[in-house]
Amino acid sequence: MKLFNVYPLFDITPVSAKDVHVYDDKGIEYLDLYGGHAVISIGHSHPTYVKNINEQVSKLGFYSNSIQNPLQELLAKNLGVLSGCETYDLFLCNSGAEANENALKLASFHTGKKKILAFQNSFHGRTSSAVAATDNSKIVAPLNAQHQVDFVALGDLSAVAAILKQEETCAVIVECIQGVGGLDENSSEFYQGVAKLCAQYGALFIADEVQSGYGRTGDFFAFQKHHLVPDIISVAKGMGNGFPIGGILIHPRIEASYGLLGTTFGGNHLACSAALSVLEVIEKEKLMKNASDISEYFVKRATQISEVKKVKGRGLMLGLEFDFPVAALRKQLINTHHVFTGSSNNPNLLRILPPLTIQKKHIDVFFEALTKELKNSL
Ligand SMILES: Cc1ncc(COP(=O)(O)O)c(C=O)c1O
């Protein structure tokens, strides 16, 4: 059997990793400014994470959701405290798409409606309604396209109002900072306006924090800067630092009932152990503050480079916009300078999503490489 060939691959084979570095099979050290799609939050192979997961798997790796699992209770408690969302309830699953799928399904159960409102350039994952709410027709199969989704431009409040007024929409799903789309963010006034319209016309406000959550922006959640109270918050990626886990935080006015949602693997013992370790390290090592501090340093250095036309994003969810496509630059950064960065829907944007443990000295390495490469390409 061979692999189903859906991923264009770089010719690099990582075999180990430590904090912000990845090492390949030839012993080459790479600086990871991409965190494997914004997944690595507390750094690769963090000792607390490794120890806790090792200990847990040697005791009990998995049992189904039909027994008591105190680790889930502890995860809900600790996540509530660190995020400031103590009053919410937690449902655990395995990925970002699954989190959004459950969020949309729950919104539909709760409101009895079936239309979704999403934003242009959005990315919410590849399961059925999550991909239907993703603004990329290339990854929407005819089966997924049966969902009724309206797309409006991020920032167009009157378009949101015109659709919600019809009272057929169960949920508005929004990435407060678009990730795959290219780091666009709108005003607090806009997001608050959307939330108000949701409340007025009986739709739920879903904050997709799969990429922007878990401290990446310097706040626990990106929406917090806009003083929003979402009905549902979806999380994944940084939540498990590479261990597959996702979840939705559900406002207490949405009621649970037995069987409403469910999963075999979601919230298993090993996943909880990974997620608890992440929260412990974020708090102990003050990684949200580090995200803010390093971001400030990064932005300062980026604005000194004339080829950088715009610095986008917040915290350690950043993008450098050039006036040329960055694909070749990105390749050179990896192959010549051994620095991983990311791409987005915007071909001119270099995405920076490092582990939240990153230090100024690593940022210096990146800018040295970038400056050299920009000079070489002149
Ligand atoms: C904002 C956002 N939502 C959802 C997803 C889907 O997450 P997953 O790939 O874990 O299904 C992603 C993945 O990139 C994302 O960036």
Ligand as a Chemical Component Dictionary entry (heavy atoms), coordinates in Angstrom:
data_LIG
# 
_chem_comp.id                   LIG 
_chem_comp.type                 NON-POLYMER 
_chem_comp.pdbx_formal_charge   0 
_chem_comp.three_letter_code    LIG 
# 
loop_
_chem_comp_atom.comp_id 
_chem_comp_atom.atom_id 
_chem_comp_atom.alt_atom_id 
_chem_comp_atom.type_symbol 
_chem_comp_atom.charge 
_chem_comp_atom.model_Cartn_x 
_chem_comp_atom.model_Cartn_y 
_chem_comp_atom.model_Cartn_z 
_chem_comp_atom.pdbx_ordinal 
LIG C1 C1 C 0 -9.296  28.668 12.281 1  
LIG C2 C2 C 0 -9.264  27.207 12.011 2  
LIG N1 N1 N 0 -10.359 26.469 12.270 3  
LIG C3 C3 C 0 -10.376 25.145 12.068 4  
LIG C4 C4 C 0 -9.274  24.476 11.575 5  
LIG C5 C5 C 0 -9.315  22.985 11.358 6  
LIG O1 O1 O 0 -8.550  22.333 12.296 7  
LIG P1 P1 P 0 -8.097  20.794 12.088 8  
LIG O2 O2 O 0 -7.118  20.794 10.967 9  
LIG O3 O3 O 0 -7.534  20.401 13.406 10 
LIG O4 O4 O 0 -9.319  20.026 11.738 11 
LIG C6 C6 C 0 -8.119  25.204 11.284 12 
LIG C7 C7 C 0 -6.912  24.525 10.746 13 
LIG O5 O5 O 0 -6.018  25.120 10.190 14 
LIG C8 C8 C 0 -8.108  26.607 11.511 15 
LIG O6 O6 O 0 -7.028  27.354 11.239 16 
# 
loop_
_chem_comp_bond.comp_id 
_chem_comp_bond.atom_id_1 
_chem_comp_bond.atom_id_2 
_chem_comp_bond.value_order 
_chem_comp_bond.pdbx_ordinal 
LIG C1 C2 SING 1  
LIG C2 N1 SING 2  
LIG C2 C8 DOUB 3  
LIG N1 C3 DOUB 4  
LIG C3 C4 SING 5  
LIG C4 C5 SING 6  
LIG C4 C6 DOUB 7  
LIG C5 O1 SING 8  
LIG O1 P1 SING 9  
LIG P1 O2 DOUB 10 
LIG P1 O3 SING 11 
LIG P1 O4 SING 12 
LIG C6 C7 SING 13 
LIG C6 C8 SING 14 
LIG C7 O5 DOUB 15 
LIG C8 O6 SING 16 
# 
